[in-house]
Amino acid sequence: MVEALDGTLVGTAYSTLQVQAGTERTGTLRTASTEGAESGGDTVTISDEGRQKAAGMASSGAGGTAAAEESDTSDKLASLNEQIQNLREQIKQKQQEMEEIQQDANLDDEQKQQQAALKMSEISMLQGQLTELLEQKSKLQSSSSDSGSSGGAAGVSINV
């Protein structure tokens, strides 16, 4: 086990130790290998500057980039929503054009059928694009909710 100098157990040290930033568990640590000996052990000291930086990282999320990632995610979602809305409008427009073709008295049945098939093909293509965008949006939303639940730990690794 690894403990702080005040005797608080921090965790087991194998090759690295995860220290949660912004808690009392930062500072000088001693490993289990030196538990019996007060001197000559492996210690890690975190400077005041390091503590402040780690506390800032913990308060802003994981690694200080959470705000930037969240902004990037919201920008991507806004862009996807705009593209989705645009495709839906295009689909409605193509459906309206198809109805107009069916009601056009200047076209014979064969011409109506050919033009309607063309419009149907365009609608199918747009619906495929819409499906892809909706899947991207779903993945982006699920990944942003997964990463948003990481808590406040900065995940600082200290080799001992």
N, C-alpha and C positions, 0 to 999 in steps of 0.2 A: 504494500500500500504506500501511497505517497501522501504526506501530510504537510500542512503549513506549519510554520514555527510555533504557532499557538496550539498545535496539536490537533487541529481540525483535519479529518480525513478528506483527501481530495479525490483520490482514485488510484487505480492500479497502474504502475508504470511498467510497461514491457519495453517498447522501444521509443514510444512517444507518450506525451501526457497532454490531454486536452484540458485547457484552462478556460473557464468561462470568463469573458471579459466583463469588467464593471462589477465584480463581486469581491468579497473579502478573500476569495481564494486566489487572488493574484498576489504576487510578491515572492519572497524567498521560499523555496520548497526544499524538502529533503526527501530522498528516496528511501525505500525499504531496505536497501543494501546498507545504508548508513544509520539505520534505526538504533542499533546498539552502540554505535560510536558517534560521539558528539562532534568530532572533528575529522577532517579528511574525506568527507562525503561529497557527493555531487550536489551542488546547489545551483539554483537558477535565480537570479535577481532581475526583476523587471523595474526599469527606471520609472520615475514620475512621468516623463514624457511618454513612455510606452504605455503606462496605465491610462493616461489621458487619451491617447490615440485609440487604445482598445475600448475604453468606455464610449468614445465617440462612435466607433464602429458598431458597438452593441446597440447604442441608442438609435442608430440610423438603419439597423437591420444587419444582415450578414455582410461583412466586409466593406461597408460604406457604399456599396454599389446598388443596394436594394432600391433606393429612391430612383436612380437612373434606370434600372431595369424595369421598375414599375411604370415609370414615365414612358419608356420604350414600348412596353406591353400595351399601355393605354393608347399610344399613338398607333400601334399596329391594329388594335381592336377598332379604333375609329376609322382607320383606312379600310379595314375589312367591311365594317358596317356600311360605309359609303359605297364600296364596290357591290355589296349585296343589294343595296337599295337600287343602284343603277341597273343591275341585271334584272331585278324584278320589274322595273319600269320598262326595260327593253322587251321582256317577255310579254307584258301586258300590251305593249305597242304591236308586237308581232301577232298576238292573238286578235287584236282589233283589225289589223290588216287582213288576216285570214278571213274574218267575218265579212269584211268589205269585199273580198274576192268572191265569196259565196253569194253575195247579194248583187254583184255586178251583172247587169243585164246585157252588157256589151260582149261578154265572154260566153263561149259555148261550154258545154259540160266538160269536154276534154281539157280545154284551157284552164277552167276553174280547178280541175283535178290536179293538173301539173303545177299550177301556181300555189295551190293549197299544200301540195306535197313539199314544195320548196320552203314555204313558210313553216311547215311542221318540222322540217329538218333544222331550220334555223332555231326554232323554239327548243328542240331537243338539245342542240348544242349549247344554247344559253342555260338550259336547266342543268346540264352537266357541269358547266362552269359554276353555277350557283351552288350545286351540291359540294363541289370541291372547296369553295370559299366557306361554306357553312361548316365543313369538317375542319378546316384550318382554324376557324374561329373557336370551335369547340375545343380543339387541342390547345390553343393559346389560352383559353379561359381556364382549362383544367390544369395546365402547367403553371399558370400564374397563381392559382389558388394553392397548388402544392408547394411552390417555393415561398409563398407568403406565410406558411405555417411553420417556418424554421425556428421561430422564437427569437430570443435576443442573443444567443450564444455566437460569439465571433469565431469560434473554432480555432483558437490560437494553439498551434502545436509547439511544444517545447521538448526538444530532445534531451534526455537525461542519461 
